[in-house]
Amino acid sequence: EENGEKIAIPHGTGKALPKELQSDESVQVYYSTLEKKLTEKQYFSRRECRQLNADEGFVANVPFDRPGWGDLKHNTCIVLKKGHVVLEVSLLTTPEGKAQEQKYLKALYKEIRFE
C-alpha cells in the first residue's frame, strides 16, 4: 500500500514492487489489474495451468501500435500467476507473424514453467 492506495508492480514500467512491500494481496491486485485492463482474454484450463505449473492464467490480445517499432503491429500477452509471482510475456508479431501465432504460442508454452 502506498499513499493509501493498493499497488503492486506498476504495469508497463518493468520495475517490481520492493520486496518488503510484496504480499499475496499485492500480487493479486496486480493480477486483477491485468485482468481488467486486457480484453479479449482466453483463460487457461486447469489442465493447461497444471502443465505450466501455474495457479491461473490467461492469454489476451493487446492493442499495439507504436511508432518506431516497424511492422510489429500485434501483441499477444500471456499472463500466469503462481503464489507470489506473476509472469507476463508479450509476443510481438507482424501481420504475417500473427497468422503463425498458434505455432509461436505452442513453442512458448513448452518453454514456460514455474519451478
C-alpha positions in Angstrom: 0.0 0.0 0.0 1.4 3.4 -0.9 -0.3 6.7 -0.1 -3.5 4.8 0.9 -3.7 3.1 -2.5 -3.2 -0.6 -3.0 -0.5 -1.1 -5.6 1.6 -3.9 -6.9 4.0 -3.9 -9.9 3.3 -0.8 -11.9 2.2 -2.0 -15.4 4.5 -1.1 -18.2 7.4 0.2 -16.1 9.2 -3.1 -15.7 10.0 -2.2 -12.1 9.0 -4.6 -9.4 7.4 -3.5 -6.2 10.1 -3.5 -3.4 10.4 -6.9 -1.8 9.3 -5.6 1.6 6.0 -4.4 0.1 5.2 -7.6 -1.8 2.5 -9.8 -0.4 -0.1 -12.2 -1.6 -2.5 -9.2 -1.7 -0.2 -7.1 -3.9 0.3 -9.9 -6.3 -3.5 -10.5 -6.5 -4.1 -6.7 -7.0 -1.6 -6.7 -9.9 -3.1 -9.8 -11.5 -6.6 -8.4 -11.1 -5.4 -5.1 -12.7 -4.1 -7.0 -15.7 -7.4 -9.0 -15.9 -9.4 -5.7 -16.1 -7.0 -3.9 -18.5 -6.6 -6.7 -21.0 -9.6 -7.5 -23.2 -10.2 -10.5 -25.5 -9.0 -12.9 -22.8 -8.9 -16.6 -23.1 -8.3 -18.3 -19.7 -6.2 -21.4 -19.3 -8.0 -24.5 -18.3 -6.9 -26.3 -15.1 -5.1 -28.9 -17.2 -3.2 -26.2 -19.0 -2.3 -24.5 -15.8 -1.0 -27.8 -14.4 1.2 -28.3 -17.5 2.7 -24.8 -16.9 2.8 -25.4 -13.1 0.8 -22.2 -12.6 -2.2 -21.5 -10.4 -4.1 -19.5 -13.0 -3.5 -17.6 -16.2 -4.8 -16.2 -19.5 -3.8 -15.1 -23.0 -5.0 -11.7 -24.3 -4.7 -9.7 -27.4 -3.4 -6.2 -26.6 -3.6 -3.2 -29.0 -0.1 -2.4 -30.1 0.7 0.5 -32.5 3.9 2.3 -31.5 6.0 4.5 -33.8 9.4 3.2 -34.4 8.5 -0.5 -34.0 8.3 -1.1 -37.7 5.9 -3.8 -38.8 5.2 -5.1 -35.3 1.5 -4.5 -35.0 0.2 -7.3 -32.8 0.9 -8.0 -29.1 -0.3 -11.3 -27.6 0.1 -11.3 -23.9 0.5 -14.4 -21.7 -0.2 -13.8 -18.0 0.4 -16.5 -15.5 0.2 -16.5 -11.7 1.8 -18.9 -9.1 1.8 -17.9 -5.5 3.7 -14.6 -5.1 4.8 -14.5 -8.8 3.0 -13.0 -11.8 4.7 -13.7 -15.1 3.8 -11.5 -18.1 5.1 -12.5 -21.6 4.5 -10.4 -24.7 4.6 -11.9 -28.1 5.0 -9.1 -30.6 4.3 -10.0 -34.2 3.9 -8.6 -37.7 0.6 -9.2 -39.5 2.3 -12.2 -41.2 3.6 -13.4 -37.9 0.1 -13.1 -36.4 -1.1 -15.8 -38.9 1.5 -18.1 -37.3 0.5 -17.1 -33.7 -0.6 -20.6 -32.6 2.7 -22.1 -33.6 4.6 -19.4 -31.6 2.4 -19.8 -28.6 2.8 -23.6 -28.6 6.6 -23.1 -28.6 6.4 -20.6 -25.7 4.2 -22.9 -23.7 6.8 -25.7 -24.0 9.4 -23.3 -22.5 7.5 -21.5 -19.8 7.4 -23.3 -16.4 7.1 -22.2 -12.8 9.6 -24.3 -10.8 
